[in-house]
Amino acid sequence: MEPQRDQREGEATPQDVTPDAETGSPAAAPDEGERSATDAERRADEENRRAEAYLALLQRERADFTNYRRRMEQERADQIRAATESLILSLLPALDDLERALNSVPPEQANDPLVQGIRLIDRSLRAALERAGLQRINAEGQPFDPQVHEALMRDEAPDRPEGEVVREMRPGYRLGERVIRPTQVSVAQGA
């Protein structure tokens, strides 16, 4: 036999009634609809916080990857620049030798086919190096600049201002804006 119910279905029982905090009088417990709405809002807020945390993590990872990619591109460019500089520095003595050989050709042999061939090789080599970014440093007649010139000696030159480059002894070169070999020069000495 089923026990008798004191109250009608749907009404609050004494254990379901909690006192209202402000008035102290019993308040009815929230019904299931209110409870599930509150739980849904709480879960939605929690999911929003998690989504924001994942978004922040993704943004940090993307920034880290972008920085990594820039760093790798910079390192690769630096390696290419260093390899180019090393190759050019190893070719400069040959370029100096070609220039000395061509400067020592007697005038009567200037039109000799062998000399013309050497001139062609010299021009081709210089053009290739210029395309790679090599620039010759002009020195003669310029004021001495220790950033681009290396003084080997001083010449008495009363017709020139003191500190002016009188003679270029070995050409210097820049690769881009960087001096890779200073010009060796003789500098005018005042009287």
Secondary structure, 3 states (H helix, E strand, C coil): CCCCCCCCCCCCCHHHCEECCCCCCEECCCCHHHHHHHHHHHHHHHHHHHHHHHHHHHHHHHHHHHHHHHHHHHHHHHHHHHHHHHHHHHHHHHHHHHHHHHHCCCHHHCCCHHHHHHHHHHHHHHHHHHHCCEEEECCCCCECCCCCEEEEEEEECCCCCCCEEEEEEECEEEECCEEEECEEEEEEECC
